[in-house]
Amino acid sequence: MEGLWAKIGKGFWFVSPLLLVMLLELLSFYPFHLPNMAVIRPCFALVAVYYFAVYAPWRFGMIMAFAAGLLADSLFMVPFGSYALVFALLFKVAEALRRFLVDKPFYIVWIGFGVFALAANLLMWFAVAFVAGRFTAFLPMLVSYSVLVAIYPFVSFLCFLLLKLLLKVNRYE
């Protein structure tokens, strides 16, 4: 019986980065209401995808990023495959730039995320505009991007704690 629980525990630790991304997607689904503005929904999961691509790509692969993107597509009701494409592209590009980013100070990694998040938000804005047949308001997307970049330190700290815990658990196995 202990063997079964050990296997279940290992499986949980294997998918825990994906579970964190899914939890962040659920938190992103909650709309923020700002005065005199449309509802904004920053995609907090983008932070975790970027973090794991830079600091632990072996823990969170492109398939997991794609799967998390499909969940985001269904939650945010955007063209199916949009977030999946954005998450997968972000993961691969961040993983390719990993050598440059991994030993840099935090503010450099944060700026890197800002560039990635801007590209991701613009790509999603264009995808929604393409499907809708018209451009939507630009200001809510810009505010959503600003909130996402501002919250990056907090979400990346959660990812750091999870990764530290995962590395500690793996050391004792």
Secondary structure as GFF3:
##gff-version 3
##sequence-region A 1 173
A	DSSP	alpha_helix	2	29	.	.	.	ID=ss1
A	DSSP	alpha_helix	45	55	.	.	.	ID=ss2
A	DSSP	alpha_helix	62	76	.	.	.	ID=ss3
A	DSSP	alpha_helix	82	96	.	.	.	ID=ss4
A	DSSP	alpha_helix	98	101	.	.	.	ID=ss5
A	DSSP	alpha_helix	106	132	.	.	.	ID=ss6
A	DSSP	alpha_helix	138	171	.	.	.	ID=ss7
###
